[in-house]
Amino acid sequence: MKLWLLIAGCGGGTEAKIGLQDTADPSTVAAQDTAAPQDTGEPPPTLAQGVAFYSAELRPPFAHGNAAWAGVALLDYDQDGWLDIYFTNGESNPNALYRNLGNGAFEDVAAAAGVDLMSRTGQVAAGDIDNDGDPDMVVGIECSLGTLSEDGSSLGDGGIFVLLNAGDGRFESSRLSLPSEIAARGMCPVSLALVDYNNDGWLDLSASNGIDPDQVYPWKFGLTAPEANDFLLLGDGMGGFSNPISIVTPTHTEISVPDIGDRCALGCATTTFVSSYLDLNDDGRLDRISGEGGRSLLVYLQDEAGVLRYQPEATISGVGQWMGLALADFDGDADLDIYATNQGISPLILGYDNIPPVVDPVWVNPFHSLFQQNAAGIFVEHYDWPTLAEHALAADDYRTFYDPAVGEEVHGQWFPLENLQRYSWGWAAVALDVDADGWTDVAFNGNNCSAPMSIVWDESKGAGPGGLLRNAAGTGFVDITFDYEIPNTDELGRYQDGRGLAVGDLNNDGYPDLVYANRSYNPTQYDPLAQEPGVPKVWLSKPRDGHWLRIDLVGTRSNKDAIGALVDVDLGAHHVLSVLGGSGATNSSSERTVLVGTGNVSTVDVVVTFPSGQVVRKTAVAVDQRITVEEP
């Protein structure tokens, strides 16, 4: 097996990407004591925990059980100015909606709100589906074990709940009726996204789907099944989604590794873990990037007829398990890049190889990678993007296997590992400026995915604490997971089995907070019935040295949330570029706002390009405040 290293230069400019032009000034709302807690009768928690974050209190504590996926959405469901948390859960385990009390504590109000679903749910996305000013949700129902079709093959028996916010603290819940062509083949949702695909002002529904668990674990390279076909349904503004968009996918032989087998020759797909939507070619139409299992990173462009067509020349990528996509300008060249999580070194540390044979020109890359966008708009893979860490990473103890049949080591060509992303299995990934220095960082959740989970809490065998990577001024990353004291561990210090991850400002201080969603897991290879519940981690930021700016967007011609808007903040030395809602974290949904760190810069210029193409410029904006930019 080969791993080929591909390197290309980067370029691009802000003027070409966002089309700067003068328009009316946006409205500006200064932050008013944004860190002031509500009067709940409870004292605020001590901030002594951790050097950069303290742990929020969930009342009662949340425990995840009996499901493969674990998701989280951040939304202000009651419109009181404080961001709330929604967790999905497994069958017979209620989902939780934690209302933010404003003092570092959250109380579960899911039953009163009508969202304590007891189905086997995993995926969630929040957004204003009906444009009435309050956030709604879509929640995915996992495919179940033991449900087979008449011929004994796997059956995609998953589904989707639509939760419409009634505006009085309650949600109206209904199960989405799928179009007949989708219902006939079934679906197994992995991630959901709300986007305004056709730019009509109403949010549409994207489902990234996977393989039924009756067939195989979904991370097997290149396996295909009919229920794994992704779909995109147009919204009607009232909670209904129909009229599937045509997605012209590559053929199996175009992008998959040869000789891996295929259960069906036509109408099948591999698992898609997550999809991101943004305008890649500046034509005013949303395009798609999909992270899939056993394929390259895929780019689809929307044509004039509204069809999504696969563009093989848009990425230079090895075949991997692309499970989380964080979009941001990581190298500071004024265009968007992608940090993509992968399966990492975990399977090899465990002593098995799920990687298929390689035939030129296909190559395999199991490592987390940075995809830099070059001057031609092509995303070029760098699994050697420099990442420094003072602590040991999962691959540092990796040893190759000697194969006596061939008389040589297996995977020996991967050494040395100094510049590789030496991590274990990664899942959801988000972009954030954790230290408010004006450079966008990365956080990801993860663990190993072999069953039984014999490696949980043992990093030497491939488990891991997730990762928080600080951007070193566009030259690489520094792992600060332990420096900031937020490894994803339970109360006994064991690494958890992480899945979802969301970022938002939960304590209203202008700095990003993190919420990790962890699934239940089996901690022993001796007792298959043993289970440990997944316990989420809610990390609230402590004061930082850097300045910040929060930018809330309001669409008028575009969708109310302005999902898909491009935000450019000029710090003088470089730009910070963000796309609202375009960066999909697996299973999860982050706050619908833009949080920007500005370092020591006290005033900035802000340019917002709304999905409709309307451009708003604001110059000399003072930092350390919250502003609202409304579409003209």
N, C-alpha and C positions, 0 to 999 in steps of 0.2 A: 504493500500500500504506500502511496505517495502523499505527501502534503507539499503542495507547491506554494511558494511565497510570491505574492504579486504586489508590486509597489508602483504607485503612480502619484504624480503631483496633484496639488489642489489649487483651485482658483475660484473665479466667480466674483461678483460684486453686488453690493446692496442695490444699486440703482436698477440693475437688470432684473433682480429678483422681486422687488416689491413695487417698482414703478412709482417713485416718490413724486408727489405733486401737492401743491397747496390746496387746501380746502378749508371749510369752516373749522374753527377750534372746537375740540370736544368739551363737554362739561367736566368740571373738576370738583371732586368732593374731598376735602382734606380729612385725614383720619382724625377722629375725635377720641382720644384716650383709648386706642385700639386694644390695649392690653388690660383694660379694666374688667374685672370679673363681675358676673351677675351676683345679685344678693340672693343667694340660695340658702342662707342660714348655716352653711358649712364653711369651715376655714379653707383657704387655698392650700394645696399640698406644699411641702417643703421642696426647695429646689436643690437640695444637697445631693440628689442622685445624679451621677454622671457629670462629665465635664461639659457636655454640649446639649444634652437632652435630659428630661426627667420623664418618668413613666406616668401616664394618665391612669385614673382609677375608673374601671368599668363596674357599674352597679346593676345587677350582680355580675360577677365575672362570666366571661363567655367561654364556652367549650365546644369545639367542633368535633363532630363524630360522623362516621358512616358515610363518607363520600370521597371521591377521588379528587375533586376540585374544591378550592376554598377561595372565595372572592370577597371584595370589599368595595364599597362606593362611598365617597364623601360628598355630602349635599346638605344644604340648609333647608331641610324639609318644612320647617315651621316659619321660615323667613324672619327669624328674630335676630339675624346678624351673626349667629354663631354656627359654625359648621358642625354637622352631625355625622354619625358613622353607621353604615348598614353592613352587616355581615351575613353572608349566605351560610347554610349549614346542610347536613346530611339528612337522609330520610328519618322521620320521627324525631328529629332534633330541630327545634324552631329557629328560624332566622331571627336576628336581633337588630333593632333600630335604637341606637344609643343617642339620646338627646343630650346635647352639650349644655352643661350647667354653667359654663363660663369660668369655673375655678379649678380646672384640671380634672374634673369628675364628669362622668357621663352616666345617665340612667336609661335602662332599657324600656322603651315605650312601644315595642313592636306590636304587642297584643292590642293596645288601645288604638294604634294606627292602622290595624288590619293587615300588617305585613309579616306576621309571625308564621310564614309558610312552613309546612311540615314535610313537603316533598323533598326529594334529593336534589337540592339546588347547588349551583356552583358559580355561575357567571352572573355579573350584574353590571349594568351601565346606567348612569343617571343623566337626565337632560330634560328640557322643557318640551315635551312631545306636543302639547296642545297650545303652546305659546300664550299661556295665561299668566306667566310671571312666576310660577313656582315649579320646582323640579319634580319630575316623574322618574320612573325606573322601568327597565326591562330586566327580567331575571330568568336565567336559563335552568332547565330541568335536565339533569344528567341522564344518559342512557343507563338502564339497569342491567344487572347480571341476571342470567337465567331466562331472559325473554328472547325467544328464537322465532324465526319465520317458519312457514309451513315446511320448507325444504331442509330445515335444521341449521340454516346459516344465521349469522348475526342479524339483529333487527334494531334499527335506529329508532328507539322508542322515547327519545328525548322531546323536549318542548320548550315553550317560552311563556312566562307570565308577563302581562303588561299591568303595571301599577300606576294608575293616574292619581295625582295629588288633588284631593278635593278642596284644599285650601283651608280646611278647618282642623288640621291635625290628623286627618284620616286619608287613606288611599282606597281607591276602588280597584279591585283585583279581577282580572279576567285572563283566561288562557287564550293565547293567540291561535286563531284558526289559520293554518298554513295552506297556501295554494296547493292544488291537487298534485301537481308535478313534484312538489317537494315532499308532501305527505306520503306519496307512493313509495319513495325510496327511504324515507325516514331521515332523522337528523340526530347527531350527538354533539351538542354545543360545547365548545371549549372556551371561547370568548365572544362577547357581544360588544357592539359599538353603535352609537347614535351619531349620525352624520347627515348633513343636508346634501345628499349626493347630486340632485338635479337642481339645486339652488332655487327652489320654489318657496323657501321660507319655512318649510316643515321638515322636521327631523325624520330621517329614514333609518332602517334597521339593517345592520350588517351582522351576519352570524358566521363565525369561523368554527368549522366543525371538524370532528375527529372520528376515530374508529370505535365501534361498539366494543365494550370491554369483554363481551363473550368471545370475541375473536382473538384479540391480542392487546397487550399494552400499547398505547398509542405512540410510544416513542421508538418503535421499531422502524429502522430506516426503510423508507420507500414503500411500505405496505399500503395498499389501496383498498377502498371499499365504497359502495354507493352512498352510504350515510355520511361520508366525509366531504361530500360536495358542499362548498361554501355557497351562501346566497346573500343577496342584497334586495330588500323589499322597500318600496316607496311608502312613506307615511301619508295618511290622509288628514292629519292634524287633529284627529279625535281619538287616537289610540289604536287605530287600525293600520295594518301594514300589508300590502299586497303588491301586485304588478312586479314580478321579479325582474331584476336587471340582468341582461345577458352578460355572462363572464366567459370570455373565450380563453380557456386555459391551454397550457402547452400539452402536447401529447405525452404519454407515459415515456416514450423513448427519447423525447427531447431533453428531459431534465432529470430523469431517474437513473440510478446505477443499473447497468445491465445485469441480467441473470439473477434478479432477486425474487422473481415470481410475482404473479399478479392474479388476484382472485377473479377479476373481471377485466375484460379487454376494453370495454367502452362504458362511459358514464361513471367512472370511479375517480377517486381522488385520495391523496394522502392527508394526514392530519394537518390542519392549519391551527396553530396555537394562538395567533393574534394577527390582526390586520390594522394598518394605519392608513389614514386618508389625508391627502394634501394635494395641492396643485403643483405638480412637479415640472411642468413645461410652460407655465405662465400663460395658459390659454383660457383661464377663467373656469376650468372644469376640474373637479376633484379626481385624483388618481389614487391608486391603491398600492401599498407595499404589504406583502404577506410573508409571515414567518412560518415555515412549514417543516414537517418531519421527513428527513430523507431527501430533501431537495435543496437547490440553491435559494438564496434570498430572491423573491420574485417581485417584479414591478409590472403593474398593469396601468396603461394609460386609457383614459376615457375619450372615445372618439366623438365626432359631431352628432352621431345618432344615439349617444348615451351608452354605448357598449364598452365594457372594460376588456381590453385586449392585452395579452401577455407580450412584454417587450424584452426579449432575451438579451438585447445589447445594453440594457439599462443598468445591469449590475455585473460585476466581476466577482464571482462568489464560488466557493467550494460547496460541496454537498454537506449539510449539517442538520442539526435539530434546532432550528431558530425559534426560540420559545418566548422571548421578550424583546420588544423594540422600544428603545428610548430615542426620541428625535430631538436634536438640538445642534447648535453650531459649536461643536466641541473644540475645533481647531482655530476658531476666531477668524475665518476667512469670509464671513458674511454669507454662507450658504449652510443648509442643514445637513447634518451627518446622522449616522445611526449607530448606537451601541446595541449590539444584539447578543443576548445570552444563548448558551448552547449546552450540550450535555456535558461538556468538560471532560475531565480525566476520570470521573467516577467509575464508569463501567470497567475500565481497564485496571484500576486499582483493585476492584473486586474480583478480577481474574476471569472475566469473560469479555468477549468482543462482539458487539452488536453491529459493527461497521462492516458493510458489504465489500466484496472484491472491487477493485478499481480498474477501470479500463480507460486509457487515454481517449479523449481529453478531459474526462471527469476526474476530479480530485475531491478528497474528503477533508473537511475541517471540523473537528469536534470542539474547537475552542471558542470561548466568547471572543467577539471580534468587534473592532471599530470599522465602520464603512464610511470612508471619507468621500464626499462628493467632489469630483474634479471639475475642471473648467468646462468640460463637455456635458456636465450633468450626470455623469455615470458614477454609481456608488462602487467604490473599490475596496475590497476586503483587506483588512490588516489585523491578523491575529497576533502579530508581533508588536502591536501598539504598546509602548513602554508602560509597565505597571510596577511600581515599587512597593514593597511591603517589608516591614521590619519583622513581622511574624511569619511563621511557616504557612505556606499555602498548600492546598490539597495535593498538587502534582509534585511538590518538592520531595516527597518520599516515594514517588513512583519508581518502580523498577521494572525493566522489561522482562518478558517471559522467554525462556530458552525453549525452542522447539526442536527436540531431538530428531524429528522426521526430516527436517531440512538442515539441521546443524547450525542454526543461527538464531539470533534474538528476534522476537517479534516486536515491531514498533521501535526498533533501535534507531531508525532514521529520525525520530522525533527529538533526539538529543543534539545539542544542549537545549534546555527549556528556559533559559534565562529570560528571553523576551516574549515568551508565549503567555497568554492569559491562563495562568496556572490554577484554575478554579474547578471546583466540583460542579455538579448539575445546577444550572441557573434557570429561574422561571421569570416572573414578572420583573420588568425594569422600568425605572422612571428617571426623568431628567429633573434636576433641581440645583440651585446654588446653595449648598448647605452651609458654607462659611461666608456668604454674601460678599465675595471678593470680585464679582463681575465675570467669573468664568463658570460655565455650567458643568456640574458634577453628575455622577450617576449613582443610583442605589438599585440593588437587585435582591430579590428573595430567591431562596433555592435550597437544595439538598440533593441527595441521591434518590433515584427512582426505582431501584431494584426491589423486588419483593421476595422474601420478607425484608423488612427494613433493619437488617442486622447491623448496618453501619451508622445508624443515627447516633449522634453525640460522640462519634469517634472520627475526627478529621483525618487521622492517619489512614483510615480505610475508605475515605472518600466523602464523608459527610462534611458539611460546611455551615458557617454562620450567616450566609448571605454576604453582601458586600456593600460598603459605602466607599466610593472612589472619588477622591478630590482631584479636580482638574488642575494640573500644574501649568497654568497659563498657556494652554493649547499644545503643550509638548508631550503630554502623557498623563497618567493617573498615579496617584499615591493612595494606597489602601489605608483608610483611617477607621475601619470598622471597630477595631479595638481601642484606638486612640480616643474615639468618641464614645466608647463604652456602650455600643448598641449591637453586639452580636445577637443573632436570633436564637435565643436559648429559652428554655422553660425555667421554672423556679428551682430546679435541681442542677441547672447549668448545662443541660443536655441540648444539643443542636436540634431544633425542630424541623419538621418536614414542611418547608415553606412553599406557598403557591402565589397568592395574590399580593399586591403591593399598591398603595395609593399615596399621593402626596397632596398636601393642602395646608392652609393656615388655620389650625384648629384653636389656637389660643390668641388669635388676633394680634400678634406682635409684629407682623410683617415678614417673618421668617418661616421657611417651610418646615412642616412636621411630617412624620412618616407613620404609616399604619401597615403592619405586616399581617396577612391572613395566613394561618397555618392549618393544615389538614390533620386529621387523626392519622396515626401510623401504628405499625406493628413493630415494637422494639426488640423482638426476639425471633430467632430462627428456629426455636425449639417448640414454641406454643403458637400455632397459627391463629388462635382465637384471642390472644393477648392484644389489647389495644390501649394506646395512650391518646387522650384527647388533644386536639390542636388548640393551643392557647395563643390568641393574637398578641402582638406587641404594638402599643400605641405610644409613640415617642413625641413629646412636645418640646419645642425648642426653648433653650435658655438664651439670654441676651448675647448678641454677637457684636463684634467690632465694626463690621461693614455696614454701610447704608443699604436701604432697600426701597423698592417701589412696587406697589400693588396696582395692577391695571385690570379693572373690571370692564367687560365689554357688553354692550347692549345692541343687538341687531334690530333693525327696522325693516329694511328690504330683505336682509338675510334672516336666518333663523334667530329667534330671540336670544339664545345663548351665544351667538356668533361663533359657534363651533366651526373650525376651519379657517378662522382669521389668522393672518400672519402679523406678528408684532415685532418691530425692530426698535431697540433702544440703543442710542448712540452714546457711548461712554467717553468718546473722544479718542482714546487710544485704540479702541476696537468696538464692534457692535455686539449686542446680545440679541440673537434671533430666536423667536419661539413661534410655534404653531399651536393655537388653542384647540385642545381636544383631539389633535391629530396623532399623538403618541399613545398607542394602545398598550396598556399593561395587561398581561394575561389575567383573565377572570375579573378584572378590576376596572375602576373608574375614579380618576382623580378629580379634585376640585376644578370647576369651570372658571378659572381665573388665571392671570399671568403674574407670577411672583418673580421679581428680578432683583438680584444683588447688584449693587453699584460700587462696591469697594469704598474708596475714599472720595469718590466723585459726588458732589452735592447737587448738581443740576444736570439734567439729561435732555436730549431730544427724543421724542417718541413718534413713531409712524405706525399706524394700524391700517392694514389692507383687509377689508371685510370680504367675505365670500362673494358678495355681489360685484366686487371690483371697486367699490367706493374706498377712497383713501383719505385718511384723516391724519394731519400732522399737528403736533404740539411741541413748541420749542421752549427751552429753558424751564423745564419742569423741575420743581424742587423735589428732592427725594424724601424718604421717611414719611410718606403719606400714601393714602389710597385715592386713586383717581378713577373716574368713570368716563369711558369713551363711548359715546353713542353714535351709531351710524347716521349720516346725514339723510 
